[in-house]
Amino acid sequence: MDRAFLIRAAASLAVLLSADVASAQWTLPQGDIVLDSGFDFQFADQEYFGLDGEPKSLRNFPLNGQYFGASFNLGVRAGFTDRLEMELLIPFRIVSYTSDPVVLVAQPADSMQSSLDYYQQNVIDLSEADAGLADVQIAARYRWTGHPFVTTTELRLKVPGGYDGPAGTFGERPESTEVFLANVGEFVRPGNVQDDVTLGDGQIDISVSQLFGVGFRSGTFIAGDVGYRLRLDGAADQVTSSLRIGQRLGRRLLAFVGGSSAISVEDGRVIGVSVAATDPNVPAEEYGGLDNLLLREVELRRDYVNVFGGLILRLTDEAEMKLAYGRTAWGRNVAAVNTFTLAFAGRMHLFEAAAPPEPEPEPEPVEEEPYEDEAPYEEEQSETESPSPIDEDSEVLPEDPVERPPAEPAP
């Protein structure tokens, strides 16, 4: 029943697959622009718990729960110099979660209401949907080295798009399972349900990563990164990493596989109590009380390992198409999300780098004409000076010209 982390896991994998799998390490040349748009379809019916004291195995969503999401991502990369580039990613997302309605608190034996009236007043339906602007990302990359081993530093900022952040099943209150159990009747009401689907974590991330990559004449490339993600507003910071390997197949096709991970280094802020199921396979009509409820104090913290693979088809010299599939292979406090991606990217050259100005030629030396009153003196001097070198025919040879240093070559 805890659906907030579903969307966060889907968002992470969608962003990962929406970026070019091999080109982030190799920054764009100055004046080049890459525009890309991608469509991601995500679904999940299983989740990982794994917080302290919780089951660590993969589990089905309770009450036949299913998550579906679709994202349309718009991105642009621009080369400001041959070493520095900027990136902007704007995702629009539609998400939904469906599950069977359930009555969590059994009707008291002394209740005067009919079963139908009690059901209508106490049935809880966790099915929700949402749409809007998700997490906007801005990144800057600076490449330190080029061929054969590329190293690049990336600084990335993630800002939520104004949506409501995640919360417990019944909001940020109660803050503990003890308070929940002491006031079950007060909290477990249809009007108190706050665990709506959400488009992301609802907080700011600042990430610093070191990227590396190497390409070979065989058409093989290896690229990866390691980094640290500072997560504000009480979310647990993460150490991040990824590795991708690709191979060119012919002139226009490239295949790739890879994986990525994010591991929390601290506990996160508790965002409320989530009502899950001890046995997620129990049908809704068999609940009838608190026996099958698993109460979780949910933290703003998650770990995951994603795996992915796909193909990049070069449509023209300046355009390409990407098909990819990814899945959450392991995690804690995340859903096991499957993501299919279809993306297009086009490259254009806006301007040439300004060439440095050519150096102006040095002026030719000018011989000074002697003044008339100095002419006799010069003639007298010429009679006493040693004669100029002569050739074998006793002709006067011109003296060697003054050598000037060559002009500096244009960089």
N, C-alpha and C positions, 0 to 999 in steps of 0.2 A: 504493500500500500504506500510505501514511500516512493514517490514518483519524482521528486525534485532532482535527484541525482541522475535519473535517466537522461534528462535533457542535457545536463552538464557533460556526461560522457559522450552523448551524440555530438554535441557541439565541438568537443575536443577532436574527435576523429574526423568530423567533417572539415574542420579547418586544416587539419593535417593533410588530408587528401586534396584539398582545393589548391594548395600551393604546388608549384612545379617540383617534381620529386628530385630533380638533379641540378637545377640551375641557381638555387639560392646561394651556393658557395661561389659560383662564377658570376660576379657582378656584371651588370650591363655596361656596355661602352657609353661614353658620354654622348648624350643626345638621343639615346634609344629609349623607346617606350614599349612596354608590354601590357596589353589589355587582356584580361581573362574573365570569363564567366563560367560558372559551373552549377550543376544541379545535383544535389545529394538526396537520396531516399534512404531513410533509416527505419529499422524496426527491431523490436526486442520483446521477448516473453520470458526472459530469465534475468537474474541479478546476482551480484556478489555482495555479501554482508562483510564479515571479517573484522569489524571493529572489536574492541576489547570485550571478551566474553561472548561473542556472537558466533554463529556457525560460519565456517570459512569456505564451504563448498558452494558450487553453483546451484541456485535454487530457481524454481519456477516462480513467477509472480503469483501471489494469492488471488483467489476469486477469478481465475481465468483472465488475469490482467494482460493487456497488450499495449505496447507503445508504438506509435507511428510518427514519423517526422519527415518533413521535406524542407530543404534549404536551397535558396538561390543566392549564390555568392558573386559579388562583383569585386574585381581587384585590379589594381594598376601598379606597375613597377616602373621607375624612371631612373635612368643613369645620369647623375649630376656631374660626375667625373668618371674616368675609367676605373676608379677604385671605390667610389661612393655611390650608393643607390638608396632610394626610398621606396616604401611599399605601403599601400592602403588597401584594406580589406573590409568590405561592407556586406554582412550577411543578413538576409531576410528569411525568417523561419516560421514554419507552421508545425505545431506539435499537438498530439492528442494522446490521451490515455483512456482506455476503456476497461471496465471490470464489472462483475456482477454486483448488483446492490445487495446489501447485507444489513441485518439487525444485530448489532453488537451486544446490546443489553437485553436479556430475556424479559418477557413480560412478567411482572410480579404476580404471584398466585392470588393475591387479594385485589388485583386490579379490577375495576368495574367497567373498563373499556372493552369493546369487542376486539377480537384479534385483528380485524381489518383496520379499525381506527388506530390501534396501537402501532401496527405496521406502518401505516401512512405517516404517522407522526414521528417515528423513530428510525425509519429506513435510511441508510446512509449510502449514497451513490458517489463513488470516487471518480466517475468518468468526467473528464474535462478536456478542453481544447484551448489553444491560445495561438496567436500569430502576431508578428511584428518584427521590428528591428532588434537583432540579437547583439552580440558583442562586436563592436568596431575595433579593428586593430590597425596600429601604425607601427612600422618598423623601419629602422635604418641599418644599413650594412656597410662595413668598410673592409675591403680586401687588402690583406697585408702582403701575401705572396701569390705568385701565379704559377705557371708551368714549372715543374711537373706536379707539384703538390700545392694545392690551393688552401689558404687559411683565411678565414673571414670572421669578423666579430659582428654580432647582431644585437641590437637593443630594440626591444618590442614592448609596446604599451597596449593593453587591452582595457577598453572602457565599455561598461554596459549601456545598452541602448534605451534605457528608461523603463524597462519592464520590472515587474515585482519579483524579488528574489525568492529563494526557497525558504520553506518553513516546515515545522512538524505537521502531522496530520490535522491537528486542531490549533495550528498557529504556534507562536512562540511561547504561549502559555498553554499547558503547564511546562515548567522548565525542568522537571524531574519526574521519574516514574512514580516516586512516592506521593508527590502531590496529585498526580493523575489518578492513582488508585484510591486515594482518600476522597476524591471528588468525581468519581466516574459519571454519575448521573448529571453533573453540571457540565462536563466537557463533551461527553459523547452525545451530541445532538447534531442533526443535519445542518443547522444554521451555523455551527461552529467549525465546519470543515474548512481548513485553510490550505491544505496541501494540494493546491492547484498545480497543474503542469507549469513549468517555468522555462524561459528561453535561455537561462544560463545561471551563473552563480550570483549575479547582481552585485559584483564588487570589482575593484580595479586590480589588475595584475601588471607588474613590471618585471620583464624577463631579460636576462643577459645570457647570451650563448656564444660559444666558440664553434664555428663551422669548419669542416675540412672536406676535401675532396680530391680525387685523383682520377684521371682518365688515361686509357691505354689505346694504342694504335689498333688493337683488336676490336675496338668498339665497346669495351667494358668500362664502366665507371663505378666507383665506390665513393659514397658521400655519407656524412654523419654529422652529429653535433652533440655537445654536452652543455648544460646550462643550469641556471638557478632562477626559479620563478618566485618573486616576492609577491605574496597575495595579501592584500589589505583587508580591513574590516573584519579581522578575526579569523580569516581563512588560513588553513595550514600551508606554509611555504612548501615548495616542491623542488626536488632535483630532477631535471629532465634530460633525456637522451634519445637519440634515434640513429638508425643505421639503414642505408639503402644501397642495394646493388642492382645494377642494370646492364643490359647487353643489347647492342644494336643488332637488329635482324634485317639485313638488307639495307637499302638506302633510306627507307622511309618509316621503318618500324623499330620501336624500342620496347623491350620488356623489362619490368622491374619488380622486385620484391623487397620487403623491409619490415621494420618494426620500430615502435617508439614506446617510451615509458615515462611516467611521472610518479615519483615516490615522495610522500610527505615526510618532512623531517621534524614535525611537531604535532601536537594536538590542535584541533580547530575549535572555534566557538560553537557551543551547543545552540542549535537553532530551534529546538523544541523536541517533543516526544512524538515518535512515529509509531503508529499501530500497525504492526505486521502480523504474520501468522507463524505459529510454531510449526504447523504442518501446512505448507502452502497448497497442498492438493485437496484439502477438505472443502467440499462444496458449500455455498453460502447458506443453504437451508439447514446445515448441521452445526452452525456456529451456536446460536442460542445462548450465549453467555461469554464469559471471559476466559474459558478454559483453553481455547486455541489462539489466544492473543499473545503476541510477542512484542513487548513494549521496548522501544529503542530510544535512547537519548542520542539523537542524531547530531553529529558534529559537521561543521563546514570543512570537511577533510575527505580526500579520496585518493586512491592509488590505482594505477592501471598499467597494463601492458597491451598494446595494440599491435596487430600484424596486418599487413596489407600487400597487395600486388596488383599489377595491371599492365596496360599497354598504352603507348603513346604513338599515334599515327601522324606523320608529317604530311599535311594536306598540300601545302605549297612551301616555298622557301621561307615564307613569313607567317605561316599559320599551322597549328597543330590541334589534334583532338586527343583527349585522354579518356580511357575507360578503366575503372579501378573498383576493387572490392576490399573492404577492411572489416575487422571484427575485434572486439575486446576479448583477448585470450585469457586474461587474468585481471583481477582487481579486488579492491576493498571499497565498499560503499558506492559501487557503481553498477550500472546495468550492463549486460552482455549485448552490446549494440552491434548490429550488422549494418554496414553502410555501402551503398552502391553509388558511384560517382560517374557523371558524364560532364566533361569540361572542354571548353574551347579557349584557345589563346592566340592572339595575333601580335606581331611585332612590327613596329614602324620606326623610322629614323627621322627625327624632327629637324636636326641641324648638325652641321659639321663643327668639330672643334676648331676654334679660331687659331690659324697658323701664326706663329711669332713673326714680327716684321723682319724683313731682310736688313742686314746692316748696310748703312750707307757707305759707298766706296770712299776711300781716303783720297783727298785731292793730290794731284800730281805736284811734285816739288817745283817751285818757281825759282829760276836763276835770277839773282839780283844784278841789274845792270850797274856798272861802276859810274860814279859821278865823274864829270869831266875833269875836275881838279884832281881826282884820284887816279886817272888813267896813266899819267907818266910814272907815278909811283908803282902801279901794277906792272908796267912794262919793265921798270927797273928790277922789280922783284923777279920777274920771269927770266931775266938774264942771269940771275945769280942762283935760282933754284935748279935742282937737278933735273935733267931732261926726263920726259915721259918715256915709258918703255917703248921700244921699237921692235918691229918684226925683222925678219931676215932681209927685207928690202929697204931697211932703214926708214920706213914710213912711220909716222906717229900713230900709235894705237890709242883709241879712246880709253879713258880710265873706266874701271868697273863701276856700273851704276850702283846707287844706294839701294841696299836690299831692305824691303819693308816686310814686316811679318804678315802672313796671309790672314784674310778676314776670318772671323770665328764662324764655323759652320752652323747652320740653322739647326736647333735641337729637334 
